[in-house]
Amino acid sequence: MIQVRPYEDFAAHAVLSRLDPMDQLEAEVVRAERSPPLAIFADWRAANAARLISTVLLTDVGTPFAVLGLSHTGQAGVAQAALLARDHTKFRRPLAEAALRIRKEMPVFAEEFGVHRIETRSWVQHPSGARLLVACGFHLEATMPGFGPLGDHAFHQFAWVAPYNTPAPEAPDLKTSERT
C-alpha cells in the first residue's frame, strides 16, 4: 500500500533528482530549456505556498516515487494538478495504485475544497503520461500545439469535472455565427 505524506524537501528531492526520463524531458519542454534536477526541485518547492495540496508518494517500504501538487488556477472552483515521478517502469505498481487512489479520493477532496474542475496536461510524446491521467479519472479534452522554445511541441489537455455538476451548454458554431 502506498503512503501519501505532506510535502517534505528531502523526500521530494529524492523524486525530482531521479525523474523518469520522459518526465524530465516534459519538464524541460514546459520550461523551454534544459533543466537540471535542482532547478526542477527549486521550482516545485517555490510553488508549494500556493498549493491546495502538495504531497510526496512513497512505496510501501517508504521509497519516495512521486510528487503530487494541486493549485488554484485563479478561476473560481478550478484547480490544476501536476504529478512527476521516478522511473515509470520500475514504479509501475505504485503508480497504478496511486492512480486508483486519486480516482477514488478526487471527488471527496474536490467537494471539500470547493473545486469543481481539475485540469492537467501531458506532453504528447510522453509514452505513459496520458494513460496515467486517464487511470486517475481525467478525460482528454484537446490536443494543444504551440509549446516549447520553437512552438513545435504539443500537450494533451485533460480535465476532471465533478460528477454533481451539470455540463455547460454546447458552444455556438463559430462558423455559422460569423455569417450572421
Beta strands, then each sheet from edge to edge (+ up, - down):
strand 1: 3-6
strand 2: 51-58
strand 3: 64-72
strand 4: 78-85
strand 5: 117-123
strand 6: 139-147
strand 7: 153-161
sheet 1: 1+ 2- 3+ 4- 5- 7+ 6-
end
